[in-house]
Amino acid sequence: EILRVIASSPKDLTGVLDSIIRSAAQLTDADYSAILQAEGDVLRVKASLDPETARVGDEQPFDRGSVNGRVLLDGVTIHEFSPAAEHRTKYPNSRAVALGFQVQLVTPLMHQGVPIGTLLVSRRAWAPFAPEQIKLLQSFADQAVIAIENARLFEALQEANRQLAEASRHKSQFLANMSHELRTPLNAIIGYSEMLQEEAEEVGEEAFIPDLQKVNAAGRHLLGLINDILDLSKIEAGRMDLYLGFAEK
């Protein structure tokens, strides 16, 4: 079910993570579940089963004084069900006991061997999780990493497409500007070559005419190429007007 949601909504990271924590809590018989992701020197809540316990967007510093911090720093799963006093001693920055949770199971989100966040489930009753439930939570963590990476790649692809579109726009503008700049001197070359041909005929300098004709033909050919480039730039910019008609046979 989770993989189907991931496949159908690659950019809906919030919806996928919400589905993961709901399923994780249900299938591990937990009272609470959440996903946190490392952002700089803090852990940010990305999905939370209960906003009274933690709201999406909340952040907390991570260090070895909390279960989440130790899981992230060490990249290992921690199953914590110590008595309240012992829990406070081991994890002085933990809020679990104050929130009424006696059992915590936290597993890291591993991407290419590096922990990038945590997935946790908690119980209010003192009932440790079974080994099968621990393995199940680690599978959910793998799916969360897939969802996070898919969303990151999707955003990166959108940004790359935006940059390509911007580069294409600048290229089309450059071609249009250069085409206009080149047409002016080419028109002058074509015009002067025609004038020189006429003068050569008038003064009887027939020997110059073939060379002048070559200059004129080369100029017209180059002008045609530049006009084609200008047309292409107009098409790419969406500024080409099309006139539909019927050709006579």
C-alpha positions as CSV (number, residue, x, y, z in Angstrom):
1,E,0.0,0.0,0.0
2,I,2.8,2.4,0.9
3,L,4.7,1.7,-2.3
4,R,1.5,2.3,-4.3
5,V,1.1,5.7,-2.7
6,I,4.7,6.5,-3.4
7,A,4.3,5.5,-7.1
8,S,1.1,7.5,-7.6
9,S,2.2,10.6,-5.8
10,P,6.0,11.1,-6.1
11,K,5.8,14.8,-5.2
12,D,3.3,14.4,-2.3
13,L,5.8,13.7,0.4
14,T,3.5,14.8,3.2
15,G,0.8,12.4,2.1
16,V,3.2,9.5,1.8
17,L,4.9,10.1,5.2
18,D,1.5,10.4,6.9
19,S,0.5,7.0,5.3
20,I,3.7,5.5,6.6
21,I,3.3,6.6,10.2
22,R,-0.4,5.6,10.3
23,S,0.5,2.1,9.0
24,A,3.5,1.8,11.3
25,A,1.5,2.7,14.4
26,Q,-1.3,0.3,13.4
27,L,0.9,-2.7,12.6
28,T,3.1,-2.3,15.6
29,D,0.2,-1.6,18.0
30,A,1.7,1.7,19.0
31,D,0.0,4.8,20.4
32,Y,2.1,7.3,18.5
33,S,4.4,7.5,15.5
34,A,6.4,10.2,13.8
35,I,9.1,10.9,11.2
36,L,11.9,13.4,11.8
37,Q,14.4,14.5,9.3
38,A,17.8,16.1,9.9
39,E,18.2,19.7,8.7
40,G,21.5,21.2,9.6
41,D,21.9,20.9,13.4
42,V,18.2,20.1,14.1
43,L,15.7,17.4,13.7
44,R,12.5,18.6,12.0
45,V,9.2,16.8,12.4
46,K,8.0,15.8,8.9
47,A,5.0,13.7,10.0
48,S,3.2,13.2,13.3
49,L,0.4,11.0,14.3
50,D,-0.7,13.4,17.1
51,P,-0.2,17.2,16.9
52,E,-0.5,17.4,20.6
53,T,2.6,15.4,21.0
54,A,4.5,17.0,18.2
55,R,3.5,19.3,15.3
56,V,4.7,19.0,11.7
57,G,7.5,21.6,11.4
58,D,8.6,21.5,15.0
59,E,12.3,21.2,15.4
60,Q,14.6,19.9,18.1
61,P,18.3,19.9,18.5
62,F,19.8,16.4,18.4
63,D,22.5,15.0,20.6
64,R,23.0,11.9,22.7
65,G,20.7,13.2,25.4
66,S,17.7,12.1,23.4
67,V,16.7,8.8,21.9
68,N,16.2,10.4,18.4
69,G,19.5,12.1,18.6
70,R,21.4,9.0,19.6
71,V,19.7,7.0,16.8
72,L,20.6,9.6,14.2
73,L,24.2,10.0,15.4
74,D,24.9,6.3,15.7
75,G,22.8,5.1,12.8
76,V,21.3,2.2,15.0
77,T,17.8,1.2,16.1
78,I,17.1,1.8,19.8
79,H,14.4,-0.1,21.7
80,E,14.0,1.8,24.9
81,F,11.7,0.5,27.7
82,S,13.7,1.4,30.8
83,P,11.9,2.6,34.0
84,A,11.2,6.3,34.1
85,A,14.0,7.2,36.4
86,E,16.6,5.2,34.4
87,H,15.3,6.6,31.1
88,R,15.7,10.2,32.4
89,T,19.3,9.4,33.4
90,K,20.2,7.9,30.0
91,Y,18.4,10.5,28.0
92,P,18.1,13.8,30.0
93,N,16.7,15.7,27.0
94,S,14.0,13.1,26.2
95,R,10.4,14.2,26.4
96,A,8.9,10.7,26.1
97,V,8.3,10.2,29.9
98,A,6.9,13.6,30.3
99,L,4.4,12.9,27.4
100,G,3.4,9.6,29.1
101,F,5.3,7.1,26.9
102,Q,6.9,4.2,28.6
103,V,8.2,2.4,25.5
104,Q,10.0,3.8,22.5
105,L,11.2,2.2,19.3
106,V,13.3,4.5,17.1
107,T,15.1,3.4,13.9
108,P,17.2,5.6,11.6
109,L,16.3,6.6,8.0
110,M,19.4,5.4,6.1
111,H,20.3,6.9,2.7
112,Q,23.4,5.4,1.1
113,G,24.7,4.4,4.5
114,V,24.1,7.8,6.1
115,P,21.3,8.5,8.6
116,I,19.1,11.3,7.4
117,G,16.3,11.1,10.0
118,T,14.4,8.8,12.3
119,L,11.1,6.9,12.4
120,L,9.7,6.2,15.9
121,V,6.8,4.5,17.5
122,S,5.8,4.8,21.1
123,R,3.5,3.1,23.6
124,R,2.0,4.5,26.8
125,A,1.7,1.0,28.4
126,W,4.8,-0.8,29.4
127,A,4.8,-3.4,26.6
128,P,8.1,-3.8,24.7
129,F,7.9,-4.3,21.0
130,A,8.3,-7.8,19.5
131,P,11.3,-8.6,17.2
132,E,9.0,-8.9,14.2
133,Q,7.6,-5.4,14.9
134,I,11.2,-4.0,15.1
135,K,11.9,-5.5,11.6
136,L,8.6,-4.2,10.3
137,L,9.5,-0.6,11.5
138,Q,12.8,-0.9,9.8
139,S,11.0,-1.8,6.5
140,F,8.8,1.3,7.0
141,A,11.9,3.4,7.5
142,D,13.3,2.1,4.1
143,Q,10.0,3.2,2.5
144,A,10.2,6.6,4.1
145,V,13.7,7.1,2.6
146,I,12.4,6.1,-0.8
147,A,9.6,8.7,-0.5
148,I,12.0,11.4,0.7
149,E,14.5,10.7,-2.1
150,N,11.8,10.6,-4.7
151,A,10.5,14.0,-3.6
152,R,14.0,15.4,-3.6
153,L,14.7,14.1,-7.1
154,F,11.3,15.4,-8.4
155,E,12.1,18.9,-7.0
156,A,15.6,18.7,-8.5
157,L,14.1,17.7,-11.9
158,Q,11.6,20.6,-11.8
159,E,14.4,23.0,-11.0
160,A,16.6,21.6,-13.8
161,N,13.7,22.0,-16.2
162,R,13.2,25.5,-15.1
163,Q,16.8,26.3,-15.7
164,L,16.8,24.7,-19.1
165,A,13.7,26.6,-20.1
166,E,15.4,29.8,-19.0
167,A,18.6,29.0,-20.9
168,S,16.5,28.2,-24.0
169,R,14.8,31.5,-23.7
170,H,18.1,33.4,-23.5
171,K,19.5,31.4,-26.4
172,S,16.5,32.3,-28.6
173,Q,16.8,35.9,-27.6
174,F,20.5,35.9,-28.4
175,L,19.9,34.3,-31.8
176,A,17.1,36.8,-32.6
177,N,19.4,39.7,-31.6
178,M,22.4,38.4,-33.6
179,S,20.3,37.7,-36.6
180,H,19.0,41.3,-36.7
181,E,22.5,42.7,-36.2
182,L,23.9,40.6,-39.1
183,R,21.1,41.3,-41.5
184,T,21.9,45.0,-41.7
185,P,25.5,44.8,-43.0
186,L,24.6,41.9,-45.2
187,N,21.8,43.9,-46.9
188,A,24.4,46.6,-47.4
189,I,26.8,44.2,-49.0
190,I,24.1,42.8,-51.3
191,G,23.0,46.4,-52.3
192,Y,26.5,47.7,-53.0
193,S,27.4,44.5,-55.0
194,E,24.4,45.2,-57.2
195,M,25.3,48.8,-57.6
196,L,28.9,47.9,-58.5
197,Q,27.7,45.5,-61.1
198,E,25.6,48.2,-62.7
199,E,28.5,50.6,-62.7
200,A,30.9,48.0,-64.1
201,E,28.4,47.5,-67.0
202,E,28.2,51.2,-67.6
203,V,32.0,51.8,-67.7
204,G,32.6,48.6,-69.7
205,E,34.5,46.7,-67.0
206,E,32.9,43.4,-67.8
207,A,35.7,41.5,-66.1
208,F,34.6,42.6,-62.6
209,I,31.0,41.4,-63.1
210,P,31.5,37.6,-62.3
211,D,33.2,38.4,-59.1
212,L,30.6,40.9,-58.0
213,Q,27.9,38.3,-58.9
214,K,29.7,35.8,-56.6
215,V,29.8,38.4,-53.8
216,N,26.1,39.1,-54.3
217,A,25.2,35.4,-54.4
218,A,27.2,34.6,-51.3
219,G,25.6,37.5,-49.4
220,R,22.1,36.4,-50.4
221,H,22.9,32.8,-49.4
222,L,24.2,33.9,-46.0
223,L,21.2,36.2,-45.6
224,G,18.9,33.2,-46.2
225,L,20.6,31.2,-43.5
226,I,20.3,34.1,-41.0
227,N,16.6,34.4,-41.9
228,D,16.2,30.7,-41.2
229,I,17.9,31.1,-37.8
230,L,15.6,34.0,-37.1
231,D,12.5,31.9,-38.0
232,L,13.7,29.1,-35.7
233,S,14.2,31.5,-32.8
234,K,10.7,32.8,-33.4
235,I,9.3,29.3,-33.4
236,E,11.1,28.4,-30.1
237,A,9.9,31.6,-28.6
238,G,6.3,31.0,-29.7
239,R,6.2,34.1,-31.8
240,M,5.9,32.6,-35.3
241,D,2.6,33.4,-37.1
242,L,1.3,30.6,-39.3
243,Y,-1.0,31.3,-42.3
244,L,-2.9,28.3,-43.6
245,G,-4.0,28.1,-47.2
246,F,-4.3,25.8,-50.2
247,A,-1.7,25.6,-52.9
248,E,-2.9,25.5,-56.5
249,K,-1.8,22.5,-58.5
